[in-house]
Amino acid sequence: MDIALTPSAASRIKTLCAEHTAKMVRLSVDGGGCSGFQYVFGFADDPASDDRVFERDGAKLVVDDVSLPLIDGSTLDYVDNLSGAHFKVINPNAQSSCGCGTSFSVG
Protein backbone atom coordinates (compact mmCIF):
# COMPACT_ATOMS: atom_id res chain seq x y z
CA MET A 1 0.00 0.00 0.00
CA ASP A 2 1.29 3.41 -0.91
CA ILE A 3 0.53 7.12 -0.67
CA ALA A 4 2.49 9.58 -2.83
CA LEU A 5 3.33 13.13 -1.80
CA THR A 6 3.81 15.84 -4.40
CA PRO A 7 6.70 18.28 -3.90
CA SER A 8 4.13 20.95 -3.02
CA ALA A 9 2.54 18.75 -0.33
CA ALA A 10 5.94 17.82 1.10
CA SER A 11 6.95 21.46 1.32
CA ARG A 12 3.71 22.43 3.07
CA ILE A 13 3.97 19.51 5.52
CA LYS A 14 7.47 20.62 6.51
CA THR A 15 6.28 24.21 7.01
CA LEU A 16 3.27 23.17 9.10
CA CYS A 17 5.32 20.79 11.24
CA ALA A 18 7.86 23.53 11.94
CA GLU A 19 5.10 25.99 12.89
CA HIS A 20 3.35 23.49 15.18
CA THR A 21 6.47 21.76 16.53
CA ALA A 22 5.22 18.41 15.25
CA LYS A 23 7.20 15.70 13.51
CA MET A 24 4.58 14.66 10.95
CA VAL A 25 1.11 15.27 9.54
CA ARG A 26 -1.55 12.62 10.12
CA LEU A 27 -4.14 11.81 7.46
CA SER A 28 -7.07 9.66 8.49
CA VAL A 29 -10.49 8.79 7.14
CA ASP A 30 -13.62 9.09 9.28
CA GLY A 31 -17.19 8.16 8.53
CA GLY A 32 -19.31 11.21 7.74
CA GLY A 33 -19.21 14.14 5.41
CA CYS A 34 -21.68 14.61 2.62
CA SER A 35 -20.40 11.61 0.64
CA GLY A 36 -19.90 8.94 3.32
CA PHE A 37 -16.25 9.34 4.33
CA GLN A 38 -14.19 12.42 5.08
CA TYR A 39 -10.49 13.20 5.17
CA VAL A 40 -9.17 14.42 8.52
CA PHE A 41 -5.78 16.08 8.94
CA GLY A 42 -3.87 16.50 12.18
CA PHE A 43 -0.39 16.31 13.65
CA ALA A 44 1.62 13.52 15.25
CA ASP A 45 4.99 13.26 16.93
CA ASP A 46 5.38 9.51 16.75
CA PRO A 47 3.61 6.86 14.70
CA ALA A 48 1.48 4.28 16.50
CA SER A 49 2.28 0.60 16.07
CA ASP A 50 -0.43 0.25 13.40
CA ASP A 51 0.59 3.35 11.39
CA ARG A 52 2.41 3.60 8.08
CA VAL A 53 4.72 6.54 7.45
CA PHE A 54 5.18 7.96 3.96
CA GLU A 55 8.03 10.35 3.31
CA ARG A 56 9.24 12.74 0.65
CA ASP A 57 12.05 15.29 0.92
CA GLY A 58 12.08 14.96 4.71
CA ALA A 59 8.32 15.52 5.08
CA LYS A 60 6.43 12.74 6.83
CA LEU A 61 2.79 11.73 6.44
CA VAL A 62 1.37 9.10 8.78
CA VAL A 63 -1.75 7.03 8.03
CA ASP A 64 -3.42 4.46 10.30
CA ASP A 65 -4.09 0.92 9.06
CA VAL A 66 -7.89 1.37 9.12
CA SER A 67 -7.75 4.43 6.85
CA LEU A 68 -5.05 3.15 4.52
CA PRO A 69 -7.17 0.74 2.41
CA LEU A 70 -9.59 3.60 1.65
CA ILE A 71 -6.82 5.87 0.35
CA ASP A 72 -4.29 3.34 -0.95
CA GLY A 73 -2.74 4.55 -4.20
CA SER A 74 -3.68 8.17 -3.51
CA THR A 75 -1.57 11.24 -4.10
CA LEU A 76 -1.53 14.06 -1.57
CA ASP A 77 -1.09 17.46 -3.17
CA TYR A 78 -1.12 21.00 -1.80
CA VAL A 79 -2.98 23.52 -3.93
CA ASP A 80 -2.78 27.29 -3.53
CA ASN A 81 -4.97 29.11 -6.04
CA LEU A 82 -7.76 31.70 -6.29
CA SER A 83 -10.25 29.43 -4.51
CA GLY A 84 -7.92 28.97 -1.54
CA ALA A 85 -5.03 26.94 -0.21
CA HIS A 86 -5.61 23.36 0.90
CA PHE A 87 -4.41 19.78 0.78
CA LYS A 88 -6.02 17.78 -2.00
CA VAL A 89 -6.26 13.99 -1.89
CA ILE A 90 -6.34 12.48 -5.36
CA ASN A 91 -7.93 9.15 -4.46
CA PRO A 92 -8.33 6.46 -7.15
CA ASN A 93 -10.64 4.51 -4.80
CA ALA A 94 -13.23 7.28 -4.57
CA GLN A 95 -16.25 6.70 -6.79
CA SER A 96 -17.63 10.14 -6.01
CA SER A 97 -16.73 13.12 -3.91
CA CYS A 98 -18.34 16.30 -2.71
CA GLY A 99 -17.76 19.68 -4.31
CA CYS A 100 -15.32 20.80 -1.63
CA GLY A 101 -13.21 17.63 -1.99
CA THR A 102 -13.13 16.78 1.71
CA SER A 103 -15.50 13.83 1.57
CA PHE A 104 -15.85 10.84 -0.73
CA SER A 105 -17.61 7.52 -1.24
CA VAL A 106 -16.32 4.10 -2.26
CA GLY A 107 -18.08 1.21 -3.94
Secondary structure, DSSP 8 states (H G I E B T S, - for coil): ---EE-HHHHHHHHHHHHHTT-SEEEEEEEE-STTSEEEEEEEESS--TTEEEEEETTEEEEEETTTHHHHTT-EEEEEEETTEEEEEEE-TT-SEE-TTSSEEE--
